[in-house]
Amino acid sequence: MHIESANTSDHTGDGGESEGDEKLEVSGANVFSHLDDEPQYQISNRDKVITSFIAGALAGSLAKTTIAPLDRTKINFQIHNEQFSFPKAARFLVNSYKQDGLLSWWRGNSATMARVVPFAAFQYTAHEQWKILLRVDTNERRRKSHFKTFLSGSLAGCTASALTYPLDVARARMAVSKHERYRNIVHVFHEIFHKEGALKLYRGFAPTMLGVIPYAGTSFFTYETLKRLRAESTGSSELHPAERLVFGALGGLIGQSSSYPLDIVRRRMQTAPLTGHAYTSIWGTLRSVYLEEGLVGGLYKGLSMNWVKGPIAVGISFMTFDISQQALRKVIVVSGGSEHAPAPVRD
């Protein structure tokens, strides 16, 4: 992850830049040079991709495993007409434990891991590459790159979603079905492909992409911006893991709140064959849920649960990614695996 530093204004006269202006610009750039994100070891782009991919996979798996019981509870309420409340959510977990044991809280987690590990790996790797392509972290335009910071996050989310969407469908099906219906993720794919057709593996894809744009964009933007503001206020780019956790949690909280109704639509469309509803379009699903269940009780059902589990998951994910990525890149440099010098430098 990178932190955007403050921009210094260009001081030019009518006849062009003077020597004094040049000195002022250089001086201004130096003021903020130490406010970059943690030192990025100079390694090849190939090694950057590899370390981002591995760190992203670790981040996603740890975050999702931590909140898997809450995630399953949220999905169960999202796809049914029953009004959400924390007491009802607690009863659902208790009943699941009594009927099927403690491991039932992690039912569908194998599908979750099969989806989340590549999703997080692709998303974080794509984010690093999109930032390079969009020149988010160029020295001379720090203050003008807020939109690019948001855009790089959105594009990263869209890239990962497009590559892993069938796994998300399988995960949702396993989370809401009885154990006997689907034995494992391979069985889910087999059943959908042969009984519903291959295109049904992308049921709900449109609302997913529409939701990912504000969610991923806002999450990454908030996290990156909070890191930059903290660095500017303290004069140090060193972040404690707890700070990463809090900044990531705030990013997740804002991001999920901004796109939640589309998450409801996505889940309803993904699980329609299991619930007996004919959810076939974004607008039709939004209208149906709103008319039958209302705004708060329908389109924002389970949001309070998301305010608990979402920040935890996103905070853990961002924190784990940053720490893991730095450790992996340091290992590459120390072991001599990079084709570049081992001195810490800026990207």
N, C-alpha and C positions, 0 to 999 in steps of 0.2 A: 504494500500500500504506500502511496505517496501522499505527502502533504503539500497543498498549494501554498506557496509563500506569497507575501504581499508584493504587489506590483509597484514600481516606482514610475512616476510620471516622466514622460519624455519632455525635455526642455529644448526646444529648437527655436531659432530666430527665423526671420524672413529669408535670410541669406543662407540658411543651413545651420548645422550644429557647430557651435564654437568649441574650443578646447576646454573651456570651463564647463560647458554643458556635458561634454563627454566624460569629464572627471566626475561630475555630479551624478551622472547616470551609473557609472561604474561603482561609485561609492554607495549609491542607493541599493544597487544589486547586492553588494557585499554585506550590507546591513542585514539582509534577509537570507543570505546564503546558508547561515547556520541553522535556519529554521526549517530546513528540509526534513522529510521523514527520516527515520533511522538510517544510518549510513548504508547505502546499497553497494555491496561488493561488486566490482567490475567483472562480470562474467559474460559469456557468450549468450546470445538470445536463445539458443537451444537449451542451455542450462537454466535460463530464466523460465522457459516454458516447463521444463521438467520439474523444477523445484516448486513452481506455482501449482502444477498439476497434483503433485504428491501432497503438498501442504493443504490444498483445497479439499482433497479427498479425506484427509485426516480431520479437517475442520468440520466438514459436513457429517461424517459418521459420528463423531463425538457429540455434536450438537443435537442431531436428530434422535440418537439413542437416549440421550438425557431426557427429552421431553416426549418420547414415544407414547406413554400412557395418556398424556394430556392431548396429544394429537389425535389418537384414536377416539377419544371421548368427543373432541370437537367435530370430527368428521361424522360421527354417529348422529349428533344433533343437527348438523348442517343439512343432512339429506332427509330428515324426517320433519313432520309438522309439529312435533312436541316442542313446547316453549323451553328455552334454555334457562337454567339457573344453576348456581354452584351446588346447592343441595342435590339437585337432580343429577348433576355430573358426578358428585360423590357417590350417589346411589348406583349409578351405572358402573363405576369402578368396583364398588363393593359386590354388586351382583355378578359382574364378570369374574371376580375372584372366587366367589362361592360356587359358581357353576362350572368354571373351566380352569380355575387355579391362577396363581400369580402370573404365570407366563402369558396368560390371555391378554394381559395389559400390553404386551409387545406383539400381539397377533398382527401379522402383516408387516412386521418390522424387517423381515428378510426382503420383502418387496421394497420397503422403504430404503433399505441400505443399497439394494441393487439399483435404485433410482438416484438416491441422494449422493452416493459416493461419486459416480460419474458426473452428476449434475453440478455438485459443488466444485469438483475438479475442473470441469469445463468452464464454469462461471468465473471462478477466480483467475484461471489462465486467460480466458477471453478478456476479462477486465484489464489485466496487465497489458495485453496486446492492443486492445482498443485505445487505451491511454497513450500508447506509443503512436498508433496511427493517427489519432486525433490531436496529438501534441498537447496533451492536457498539462504536462509538467514543464513546459518551456519557460525559461527564466524571464523572458521579456514580456510575457503576457499573463502573469499570475492572476491579477485581479479580473481579467476578462475571460477566465476559463471556467466560470461556474457552470455555465450551460454544458460545456464539454464534459465537466465532471459528472453531471447528471446523465448526459447522453452515453458516456462510456459505461456507466452502471446499467442503464436500460438495455443497451446493446449486448452487454455481457449476459444479462438475464434472458434475453430473447434467444441468444445463441445457445445457451445451455438448455433452455426449455425445448427448442426445436429438436435438439439432438437426443433428448431423453424422454420425450412426452409419453410414448407408449408405456414406459415404466411407471409413470405417474398414474396412468389409468389402472394398471395392474395393482398398484399399491392401494388405490382407493377401493377397488373391488374386494381385495382381500381384507381390508380394514372393516368393511361393513357387512360382510357375508359370514354365514356360519362356517365353522371349520370344515364341515363335510363337503361343502360345495367346491372349494378350491384347495387342493392339496399343497400347492406351491406356486411360485410365480410362473414357471413353465406351463403348468396346468391352466393358469389364467389365460395366457396367450393362446394356448391350444383351443380353449373353449370359445374365446372371443373370435378367433380367426375362423373356426369351422362353423360356428352357430350364428355369428353376427356379421362376419366379413372383416377383411383387413382394415377397411376405412374406419371401423368403429374403434380401432386402437387410437384414433385421433379425435374421438368424441370430446367436445368441450375445448378443442384446441384454440379456437378464436377468442373466447373470453379469457383463456389463460394468457395469451399473448397480450391482450389489452390490459390485463391486470399486472403483468410482469413489468410493463413499461414504467408505470408510476412507482410500483413497489421496489424493484431493483434499483431504479434510478434514484429514488428518494433515500433508500437505505445506504447506498454507497456514498451519495452526496452528503448526507448528514454525518456519516462516520468520518469521511475525509475532511469535511469542513470543521468539525469539532476538534479533530487532531491539529489542524492548522491554527485554529483560534487559540488552542491551548499552548501551542508552540510559540505563537506570537506574544502571548501574555506572560509567559515564563522565561522566554529566551532560550529554552532547551527543547530539543526534539525527543528526548528520552521519555518514554511512556511506561508507567507501571502497568502490569497485566490487568489490575483492577480498573484502571482508566480505560484501557481498551475494551474491557467488558462493559463498562457503563456507556461508553460512546457507541459501541455496537448495539447495545440494548435500546438506546434512544433511536438509533437509525431504524431498527426493526419495528419499534413501536409506531413511529411516524409512517414508515413505509407500508406496513400492513393495514393501518387505519385508512390510508388513502385509497386502497384498492380492494377492500374487503367484500363489497357486494359482488364483484366479479369472481371472487373466490367461491362464494356461494353458488353462483351460476355454474362455474366449472365443476364443482362437486355434484351438483344436481344432474348435469348432463352426463358426466362420467358414469354415474351409478343408476341412471334412469332404468335400464333393463332389470335391475334388482328391486327397484321400488315400485314399479308399475306405472310410473309417470311418463308422459310423452314430451319430455323436454328436448326440443330439436333446434331451437335458435336462442341467441342471446336475449333479444328483446322479448320473445315469448316467455322465456324462463323468468326474466326479471318481472314481467307483468304478472305472471301466474303466482310467483312467490309473494309479491307485494299485495295482490288482491286477496290471497288466501291467508297470509300470515302477517301482513303489515310491514312497516319499514324497520322498526327496531327488532320486532320479534321474528322477522323473516330475512330481510336482506342484510341485517346486521346481527343475525342470530349467532351466538358463540363468540362475538367480538371481545367480550370481557374475558373469555378464556384465552383468546389470542393475546390480550394485553398481559396475561401471565406467562404463557408459554413462548410467545413470539420473541419478546425481548431477551428471554433466557437463551433461546436457541441462537438468535442472531448475534447476541453478545459473545457467546461461547465460540461461535463460528469465526467471527472477525478476529477475536483474540487468539484463537488457536492457529488460524491461518498466518497472521503476522509473525507470531513467535516461531512457528514451524518453518516458515519460509526463510526467515533470517538465519535460523540454525542450519538449515540445509545448505544455504548459499555460503555460509561460513565454512562448513565442512568441505564443500567443493574447492574453495579457495585455499584452505589450509592443506588439503590433500594434493593440491597442484592439479586438480581436474579441470581448471579453467585455462583457457588459452591467453588470459590477460593477467596483468599484474595483480597481486593480492591486496593492494592498497584500497581502502574504502573510498569510493568516489560516488558522485551523483550519476543518475541515469542520464 
